[in-house]
Amino acid sequence: MSHQTIVVLDFGSQYTQLIARRLRELSVYSEILPFNTPLEALRRKRPVGIILSGGPMSVSEPGAPKCAPGLFEMGPPVLGICYGMQLMTDVLGGDVRRSGHREFGHAQVRVSAPPAGRRAGPGTSPGTGGAAVATRPRLFAEIPDELRVWASHGDDVAAVPAGFSVAATSATAPIAAMEAPERGLYALLFHPEVAHTDHGVEILRNFAYAVCGCTGDWTIASFIEEATRRIREQVGAGKVVCGLSGGVDSTVAALLIHRAIGERLTCIFVDNGLLRYEEAAQIRRRFTEKMRLPLEFVDASALFLDRLAGVTDPERKRKIIGATFIDVFETRAKELGGFDYLGQGTLYPDVIESASVGGPAAVIKSHHNVGGLPERMHFRLVEPLRDLFKDEVRRVGGDLGLDREFVVRQPFPGPGLAVRVIGEITRERLDLLRLADRIVAEEIRRAGWYERVWQSFAVLLPVQSVGVMGDARTYEYTVAIRAVESLDGMTADWARLPHEILAAISSRIVNEVRGINRVVYDISSKPPSTIEWE
């Protein structure tokens, strides 16, 4: 089944994925393509609409990204956002200039009064006898006259192209939105996709439904049925092996594959000794008793720790863990024998990395999606989640019967605690971190903050400091607590946890974990820091 599709052309905005996700939330299927996708390739997608994302460059800069010539006459309605509006203006003969007052952050926008003589359109009542009446700009139907928006631009549109009218203004940008409804062309100088813009989702809904004629045919229920059918068609009578990490992505992928082919799926879970407190046992019970997935459990913790002994460089840690996982997985899969396909929990953000504006995709970390296995074992891939964002995977998991506690589980790095034990990895240091991390999770849950933050965890530092317990001097390790808020992990801000939670965490760790006498809180945002310490 094909769905109505709105294509988002990526000009390098940090919000490009967010545009596509907002459309998906409106039950409209969206797909991200590079800015320079040829018209022929666009036509093959049969889009009902096209959105031009924002971007970091000025249209006047040498090498500024441009879309295919003829895009604006292609047929489907086009919405330009920020850089997309400036590009539309430049290509169609308007005037784009460097702004005298750049707008970065909140701005106040006022919807323009309709031009006199415009005939009635959607959301208005036609006048008697076919008389011309004023029409509200289509993107702003049912939206207040004034709204607070999120702006991020250093260029302004000084004059709209011929045939366009001004749809909204702001104090520093006299043309904050423009439209040419007869040609199906619309543009905004602000970002409707971000949460900081009032009524931004309604603006995107107006474009998708009122302008593009979408009917909302993209649902999680329809995805599950279609994915199940596609897996059956792809695999046929073959057999699939799936590497389970214990996370949401690989679990949901395995559930979909099992739904499609039943016992012709075998899941392999490798205990690398780098998991959280009692996590290996919990995963084993969850998969075999509750989910009834065919599971092969391999305890390779001693091998992983042996290969990591004395290693402190984080990238070496990652490579060793990735290579060791491949060795263990490959050995067990060959022992079981007869597999034709490898099931992976690849998500849509992984896929679109290869079409990034900046050129070749950034290398996906070596632990991700059991990298290297398809090449070494000559597997064909089954990737049922490759069209989904993370939040959609969680919804699929819920619909497939996963417990809510598991569905909303915070992300956990593929290399596990190896990147949260800073410096050398030993059993003793891993055990210290497991106990401290368990306390963090318990207190965050108890306070009702677990689902409010993107991630919350402990990091064991290679730092010992002097302390006093009772009348005795101690010289023990320091733990850092990290908690961040984020929409997708691409950017993050440190969570303003109440002091009472931090006090409870610190008190429990120092009193319950022998070997740790100091707790600090990380108040760094991403960027410039990363979420994980390594």
C-alpha positions as CSV (number, residue, x, y, z in Angstrom):
1,M,0.0,0.0,0.0
2,S,1.3,3.5,-0.9
3,H,0.6,6.4,1.3
4,Q,0.2,10.1,0.5
5,T,3.7,11.5,1.0
6,I,5.1,14.9,1.7
7,V,8.7,15.1,0.8
8,V,11.0,17.2,2.9
9,L,14.1,18.5,1.1
10,D,17.0,18.8,3.5
11,F,19.1,22.0,3.2
12,G,21.0,21.4,6.4
13,S,18.7,22.6,9.1
14,Q,19.1,21.1,12.5
15,Y,15.3,20.8,12.5
16,T,14.8,18.8,9.3
17,Q,14.0,15.6,11.0
18,L,11.6,17.4,13.3
19,I,9.6,18.6,10.3
20,A,9.2,15.0,9.1
21,R,8.3,13.9,12.6
22,R,5.6,16.6,13.1
23,L,4.0,15.5,9.8
24,R,4.0,11.8,10.9
25,E,2.4,12.9,14.2
26,L,-0.4,14.4,11.9
27,S,-0.8,10.9,10.3
28,V,0.9,12.1,7.2
29,Y,3.8,10.0,5.8
30,S,6.9,12.1,5.2
31,E,10.2,11.3,3.7
32,I,13.5,13.3,3.8
33,L,15.6,13.6,0.7
34,P,18.7,15.7,-0.2
35,F,18.2,19.2,-1.4
36,N,19.6,18.4,-4.8
37,T,17.3,15.4,-5.6
38,P,16.5,15.5,-9.3
39,L,13.0,16.3,-10.5
40,E,12.7,12.8,-12.0
41,A,13.4,11.2,-8.7
42,L,10.9,13.5,-7.0
43,R,8.2,12.6,-9.5
44,R,8.7,8.9,-8.8
45,K,7.8,9.6,-5.2
46,R,4.5,11.1,-6.3
47,P,4.4,13.6,-3.4
48,V,1.3,15.5,-2.6
49,G,3.5,18.3,-1.2
50,I,7.1,19.4,-0.8
51,I,8.7,21.2,2.1
52,L,12.0,23.0,1.8
53,S,13.8,22.9,5.1
54,G,15.9,25.7,6.7
55,G,19.6,25.7,6.5
56,P,22.7,27.4,7.9
57,M,23.8,29.3,4.7
58,S,22.8,32.4,3.0
59,V,21.4,32.0,-0.5
60,S,23.9,34.6,-1.7
61,E,26.9,32.6,-0.4
62,P,29.1,30.7,-2.9
63,G,28.1,27.1,-2.9
64,A,24.8,27.7,-1.2
65,P,22.5,24.6,-1.7
66,K,19.9,25.0,-4.5
67,C,17.0,22.7,-5.4
68,A,16.4,21.3,-8.9
69,P,15.4,23.9,-11.5
70,G,11.7,23.6,-12.2
71,L,10.7,22.5,-8.7
72,F,8.3,25.3,-8.2
73,E,6.5,24.5,-11.5
74,M,6.5,20.7,-10.8
75,G,2.9,20.6,-9.6
76,P,2.6,19.7,-5.9
77,P,2.3,22.6,-3.4
78,V,5.6,23.8,-1.9
79,L,6.2,25.2,1.5
80,G,9.6,27.0,2.1
81,I,10.7,27.3,5.7
82,C,13.4,29.9,6.7
83,Y,16.2,29.2,4.2
84,G,13.5,27.5,2.0
85,M,11.6,30.8,1.9
86,Q,14.7,32.7,1.0
87,L,15.6,30.3,-1.7
88,M,12.0,30.4,-3.1
89,T,12.2,34.2,-3.1
90,D,15.6,34.2,-4.8
91,V,14.8,31.7,-7.5
92,L,11.4,33.3,-8.4
93,G,12.7,36.9,-8.7
94,G,12.1,38.4,-5.3
95,D,14.7,40.2,-3.2
96,V,16.7,38.6,-0.4
97,R,19.0,40.9,1.7
98,R,21.2,40.6,4.8
99,S,19.1,41.5,7.8
100,G,19.8,44.7,9.7
101,H,18.3,43.1,12.8
102,R,18.9,39.3,12.8
103,E,16.3,37.2,14.5
104,F,17.5,34.2,16.6
105,G,15.1,33.0,19.1
106,H,11.6,34.2,19.9
107,A,9.8,36.7,17.7
108,Q,6.3,38.1,17.5
109,V,4.5,37.6,14.2
110,R,1.3,39.2,13.1
111,V,-0.8,37.7,10.4
112,S,-1.4,40.2,7.5
113,A,-4.7,41.6,6.6
114,P,-6.0,39.9,3.5
115,P,-5.5,41.9,0.3
116,A,-8.7,43.5,-1.0
117,G,-10.3,41.9,-4.0
118,R,-9.1,38.3,-3.2
119,R,-11.9,35.8,-3.7
120,A,-13.1,33.6,-0.9
121,G,-11.2,30.5,-0.1
122,P,-11.3,27.7,2.4
123,G,-12.4,28.8,5.9
124,T,-14.3,31.9,4.6
125,S,-17.8,32.5,3.5
126,P,-18.2,33.6,-0.1
127,G,-19.9,36.9,-0.7
128,T,-23.3,37.2,-2.4
129,G,-23.4,37.2,-6.2
130,G,-19.8,36.0,-6.5
131,A,-18.4,39.3,-5.2
132,A,-14.8,39.4,-4.3
133,V,-14.1,39.1,-0.6
134,A,-11.0,39.1,1.6
135,T,-9.4,35.8,2.3
136,R,-7.3,34.9,5.3
137,P,-3.8,33.5,4.4
138,R,-4.3,29.7,4.0
139,L,-1.6,28.6,6.3
140,F,-3.0,30.7,9.1
141,A,-6.7,29.5,8.9
142,E,-8.1,29.2,12.5
143,I,-4.9,30.7,14.0
144,P,-4.8,33.9,16.1
145,D,-3.7,37.1,14.5
146,E,-0.6,37.3,16.7
147,L,1.6,34.4,17.7
148,R,5.0,33.9,19.2
149,V,7.3,32.0,16.9
150,W,10.9,30.6,16.8
151,A,13.1,32.4,14.3
152,S,16.7,31.6,13.2
153,H,17.8,33.7,10.2
154,G,20.3,36.4,9.2
155,D,18.6,37.2,5.8
156,D,15.3,38.9,5.2
157,V,13.0,38.9,2.2
158,A,12.9,42.6,1.1
159,A,10.4,42.0,-1.7
160,V,8.2,39.1,-2.6
161,P,8.3,37.6,-6.1
162,A,5.7,38.6,-8.6
163,G,2.3,37.1,-7.8
164,F,3.0,36.6,-4.1
165,S,1.3,38.4,-1.2
166,V,2.6,39.0,2.3
167,A,0.9,36.7,4.7
168,A,2.6,37.7,8.0
169,T,5.0,40.3,9.4
170,S,7.2,40.8,12.4
171,A,8.8,43.8,14.1
172,T,12.2,43.2,12.4
173,A,11.1,41.2,9.4
174,P,8.5,43.0,7.3
175,I,7.9,39.8,5.4
176,A,7.6,36.9,7.8
177,A,5.4,34.7,5.5
178,M,4.3,34.9,1.9
179,E,2.0,33.0,-0.4
180,A,0.9,32.5,-3.9
181,P,-2.1,30.1,-3.5
182,E,-2.9,30.0,-7.2
183,R,0.5,28.5,-7.8
184,G,0.5,26.4,-4.6
185,L,3.5,28.2,-3.2
186,Y,3.8,29.1,0.5
187,A,6.7,30.2,2.7
188,L,7.6,31.0,6.3
189,L,10.6,32.8,7.7
190,F,10.2,31.1,11.1
191,H,10.1,27.4,12.2
192,P,6.6,26.0,12.7
193,E,8.1,22.5,13.5
194,V,9.7,23.5,16.9
195,A,7.8,23.5,20.1
196,H,8.7,27.1,20.7
197,T,6.4,28.3,17.9
198,D,2.8,28.8,19.0
199,H,0.3,27.0,16.8
200,G,3.2,25.6,14.7
201,V,1.6,22.2,14.4
202,E,-1.7,23.8,13.2
203,I,0.3,25.7,10.5
204,L,1.8,22.4,9.3
205,R,-1.7,20.8,9.5
206,N,-3.1,23.5,7.3
207,F,-0.4,22.9,4.7
208,A,-0.8,19.1,4.8
209,Y,-4.6,18.9,4.9
210,A,-6.1,22.2,3.5
211,V,-3.4,22.8,0.9
212,C,-2.1,19.4,-0.1
213,G,-5.4,17.5,0.5
214,C,-4.0,14.9,2.9
215,T,-6.4,12.5,4.5
216,G,-4.3,11.1,7.3
217,D,-3.6,7.6,6.0
218,W,-0.4,7.0,7.9
219,T,-1.1,5.2,11.2
220,I,0.9,2.8,13.4
221,A,-1.8,0.1,12.9
222,S,-1.4,0.3,9.2
223,F,2.4,0.2,9.5
224,I,2.3,-3.0,11.6
225,E,0.1,-4.8,9.0
226,E,2.2,-3.6,6.1
227,A,5.5,-4.4,7.8
228,T,4.3,-7.9,8.6
229,R,3.3,-8.4,5.0
230,R,6.6,-7.0,3.6
231,I,8.7,-9.3,5.9
232,R,6.7,-12.4,4.7
233,E,7.2,-11.4,1.1
234,Q,10.9,-10.7,1.6
235,V,11.9,-13.8,3.7
236,G,9.6,-16.3,1.9
237,A,10.6,-19.7,3.4
238,G,13.9,-18.5,4.7
239,K,15.2,-18.2,8.2
240,V,16.2,-15.0,10.1
241,V,18.7,-14.5,12.9
242,C,18.3,-11.3,15.0
243,G,20.8,-9.8,17.5
244,L,18.9,-8.6,20.5
245,S,20.5,-5.9,22.6
246,G,17.7,-5.6,25.1
247,G,16.8,-2.2,23.9
248,V,13.5,-1.0,22.3
249,D,14.7,-0.9,18.7
250,S,16.0,-4.5,18.3
251,T,13.1,-5.8,20.5
252,V,10.4,-4.3,18.4
253,A,12.1,-5.4,15.2
254,A,12.3,-9.0,16.5
255,L,8.6,-8.8,17.5
256,L,7.6,-7.8,14.0
257,I,9.7,-10.5,12.4
258,H,8.4,-13.1,14.8
259,R,4.8,-11.9,14.0
260,A,5.5,-12.5,10.3
261,I,7.5,-15.8,10.3
262,G,7.1,-17.3,13.7
263,E,9.7,-20.0,14.7
264,R,11.8,-19.3,11.6
265,L,13.3,-16.5,13.7
266,T,16.1,-17.1,16.1
267,C,17.3,-14.3,18.5
268,I,20.8,-14.2,19.9
269,F,21.5,-12.2,23.0
270,V,25.1,-11.6,24.0
271,D,25.9,-10.7,27.6
272,N,29.0,-8.6,27.3
273,G,29.4,-8.0,31.0
274,L,28.8,-4.3,30.5
275,L,25.1,-4.2,31.3
276,R,23.3,-2.5,34.1
277,Y,22.5,-4.1,37.5
278,E,21.0,-7.6,37.0
279,E,20.0,-6.6,33.4
280,A,21.1,-9.8,31.7
281,A,18.8,-11.9,33.9
282,Q,16.0,-9.5,33.4
283,I,16.3,-9.5,29.6
284,R,16.5,-13.3,29.6
285,R,13.2,-13.5,31.6
286,R,11.5,-10.8,29.5
287,F,12.2,-12.4,26.2
288,T,11.6,-16.0,27.0
289,E,8.8,-15.8,29.6
290,K,6.8,-12.7,28.6
291,M,7.5,-12.2,24.9
292,R,8.0,-15.9,24.1
293,L,10.7,-15.1,21.5
294,P,13.0,-17.9,20.5
295,L,16.2,-16.9,22.3
296,E,19.8,-18.1,22.4
297,F,21.6,-16.6,25.4
298,V,25.4,-16.3,25.2
299,D,27.4,-15.3,28.3
300,A,30.6,-13.8,26.8
301,S,31.3,-11.4,29.7
302,A,34.7,-12.9,30.5
303,L,35.9,-12.6,26.9
304,F,34.8,-8.9,26.6
305,L,36.5,-7.9,29.9
306,D,39.6,-9.8,29.0
307,R,39.9,-7.9,25.6
308,L,39.2,-4.6,27.3
309,A,41.8,-5.0,30.1
310,G,44.0,-2.0,30.3
311,V,42.2,-0.1,27.5
312,T,41.4,3.6,28.4
313,D,40.8,5.2,25.0
314,P,37.1,5.5,24.3
315,E,37.3,4.8,20.6
316,R,39.4,1.7,21.1
317,K,36.8,0.5,23.7
318,R,34.1,0.9,21.1
319,K,36.0,-0.9,18.4
320,I,37.0,-3.8,20.7
321,I,33.4,-4.2,21.8
322,G,32.0,-4.1,18.3
323,A,34.6,-6.6,17.0
324,T,34.1,-8.9,19.9
325,F,30.3,-8.9,19.5
326,I,30.7,-9.8,15.9
327,D,33.0,-12.7,16.8
328,V,30.7,-14.1,19.4
329,F,27.5,-13.5,17.3
330,E,29.1,-15.0,14.2
331,T,30.3,-18.1,16.1
332,R,27.0,-18.9,17.7
333,A,25.0,-18.2,14.5
334,K,27.2,-20.6,12.5
335,E,26.8,-23.2,15.3
336,L,23.0,-22.9,14.9
337,G,23.3,-22.8,11.1
338,G,21.1,-22.3,8.1
339,F,20.2,-18.6,8.3
340,D,19.4,-16.5,5.2
341,Y,18.7,-13.1,6.7
342,L,19.9,-10.8,9.5
343,G,17.2,-8.8,11.3
344,Q,18.3,-5.4,12.5
345,G,16.6,-2.5,14.3
346,T,17.8,0.2,11.9
347,L,15.7,3.4,12.2
348,Y,15.0,6.2,9.7
349,P,17.6,8.6,11.2
350,D,20.2,5.9,10.5
351,V,19.0,5.7,6.9
352,I,18.9,9.4,6.1
353,E,22.5,10.0,7.4
354,S,23.6,8.6,4.0
355,A,21.8,11.5,2.3
356,S,23.1,14.3,4.6
357,V,23.6,17.8,3.1
358,G,27.2,17.9,4.2
359,G,28.2,15.0,1.9
360,P,28.9,11.5,3.0
361,A,27.2,10.3,6.1
362,A,28.9,10.5,9.5
363,V,30.1,7.0,10.4
364,I,27.6,5.2,12.5
365,K,29.3,4.0,15.6
366,S,30.8,0.6,15.4
367,H,28.5,-1.0,17.9
368,H,25.4,0.2,16.2
369,N,23.2,-2.3,14.3
370,V,25.8,-5.1,14.6
371,G,28.0,-3.3,12.0
372,G,30.1,-5.7,9.9
373,L,28.0,-8.8,10.2
374,P,26.2,-8.6,6.9
375,E,29.6,-8.3,5.1
376,R,31.3,-11.1,7.0
377,M,28.4,-13.6,7.0
378,H,26.9,-12.7,3.6
379,F,23.5,-12.0,5.1
380,R,20.7,-10.2,3.4
381,L,19.1,-7.6,5.8
382,V,15.6,-7.5,7.2
383,E,15.0,-4.0,8.6
384,P,11.3,-3.6,9.4
385,L,11.8,-0.2,11.2
386,R,13.9,1.6,8.6
387,D,11.0,4.0,7.9
388,L,10.4,4.9,11.5
389,F,11.6,7.5,14.0
390,K,12.3,6.5,17.6
391,D,9.0,7.8,19.0
392,E,7.1,5.8,16.3
393,V,9.0,2.7,17.3
394,R,7.9,3.1,20.9
395,R,4.3,3.4,19.7
396,V,4.7,0.2,17.6
397,G,6.1,-1.5,20.6
398,G,3.1,-0.5,22.7
399,D,0.7,-1.7,20.0
400,L,2.5,-5.1,19.9
401,G,2.0,-5.6,23.6
402,L,5.2,-4.4,25.2
403,D,4.9,-3.3,28.8
404,R,4.9,0.5,29.1
405,E,7.9,0.4,31.4
406,F,9.9,-1.2,28.6
407,V,8.5,1.0,25.8
408,V,9.5,4.2,27.6
409,R,12.9,2.9,28.6
410,Q,15.6,5.5,28.3
411,P,18.3,5.0,25.6
412,F,21.3,3.0,26.6
413,P,24.6,3.1,24.7
414,G,25.6,0.1,22.6
415,P,29.0,-0.3,24.3
416,G,27.1,-0.2,27.6
417,L,28.8,0.8,30.8
418,A,32.2,0.8,29.0
419,V,31.6,4.4,28.0
420,R,30.4,5.3,31.5
421,V,33.4,3.9,33.3
422,I,35.9,6.6,32.4
423,G,39.4,5.1,32.0
424,E,40.2,1.5,32.6
425,I,37.4,-1.1,32.8
426,T,37.6,-3.6,35.6
427,R,35.0,-5.8,37.3
428,E,35.4,-3.8,40.5
429,R,34.8,-0.5,38.8
430,L,31.8,-1.9,36.8
431,D,30.3,-3.2,40.0
432,L,30.6,0.2,41.7
433,L,29.0,1.9,38.7
434,R,26.1,-0.6,38.6
435,L,25.2,0.0,42.2
436,A,25.4,3.8,41.8
437,D,23.4,3.7,38.6
438,R,20.7,1.6,40.1
439,I,20.3,4.2,42.9
440,V,20.0,7.0,40.3
441,A,17.3,5.1,38.4
442,E,15.3,4.2,41.6
443,E,15.3,7.8,42.8
444,I,14.5,9.3,39.4
445,R,11.5,6.9,39.1
446,R,10.4,7.5,42.7
447,A,10.3,11.3,42.1
448,G,8.3,10.9,38.9
449,W,11.0,12.2,36.6
450,Y,12.0,9.1,34.6
451,E,9.7,9.9,31.7
452,R,10.3,13.6,31.9
453,V,14.0,13.3,31.0
454,W,15.7,11.8,27.9
455,Q,18.4,10.0,29.9
456,S,19.5,9.9,33.5
457,F,22.5,7.9,34.7
458,A,25.7,7.7,36.7
459,V,29.3,8.0,35.4
460,L,32.3,6.6,37.3
461,L,35.2,9.0,37.1
462,P,38.9,8.0,37.3
463,V,39.2,10.4,40.2
464,Q,39.7,9.6,43.8
465,S,39.3,12.2,46.5
466,V,39.6,12.5,50.3
467,G,36.5,12.1,52.4
468,V,35.5,11.5,56.0
469,M,33.2,8.7,57.1
470,G,32.7,8.5,60.9
471,D,36.1,9.5,62.2
472,A,38.0,7.7,59.4
473,R,39.7,9.2,56.4
474,T,38.6,7.8,53.0
475,Y,40.2,8.0,49.6
476,E,37.5,6.8,47.2
477,Y,36.0,7.3,43.7
478,T,33.8,10.1,42.4
479,V,30.6,9.6,40.6
480,A,29.0,12.2,38.2
481,I,25.2,12.2,37.7
482,R,24.0,13.1,34.2
483,A,20.4,13.9,33.4
484,V,19.3,15.6,30.2
485,E,16.1,16.7,28.4
486,S,15.9,16.2,24.7
487,L,13.4,15.5,21.9
488,D,15.7,13.2,19.8
489,G,19.1,13.1,21.4
490,M,20.6,15.4,18.7
491,T,20.6,18.3,21.0
492,A,20.1,18.2,24.8
493,D,19.9,20.5,27.8
494,W,20.8,19.4,31.3
495,A,17.8,18.7,33.4
496,R,17.0,21.0,36.3
497,L,16.3,18.2,38.7
498,P,15.0,19.4,42.1
499,H,17.7,19.6,44.8
500,E,15.7,17.1,46.9
501,I,16.2,14.4,44.2
502,L,19.9,15.2,43.9
503,A,20.3,15.1,47.7
504,A,18.6,11.7,47.9
505,I,20.8,10.3,45.1
506,S,24.0,11.6,46.7
507,S,23.2,10.4,50.2
508,R,22.2,6.9,49.1
509,I,25.3,6.5,46.8
510,V,27.8,7.6,49.5
511,N,26.1,5.5,52.2
512,E,25.3,2.4,50.2
513,V,28.1,2.0,47.7
514,R,31.4,1.3,49.5
515,G,34.2,2.8,47.4
516,I,32.5,6.1,46.4
517,N,32.6,9.1,48.6
518,R,31.8,12.0,46.3
519,V,28.9,12.8,43.9
520,V,28.8,15.7,41.4
521,Y,26.1,16.8,38.9
522,D,26.9,17.5,35.3
523,I,25.3,20.8,34.1
524,S,26.7,20.7,30.5
525,S,24.4,20.9,27.4
526,K,24.8,19.3,24.0
527,P,26.4,21.0,22.2
528,P,29.1,21.7,23.2
529,S,29.2,18.5,25.3
530,T,27.8,15.2,24.4
531,I,25.2,13.2,26.4
532,E,27.6,10.4,27.1
533,W,31.0,11.2,28.5
534,E,32.8,8.9,26.1
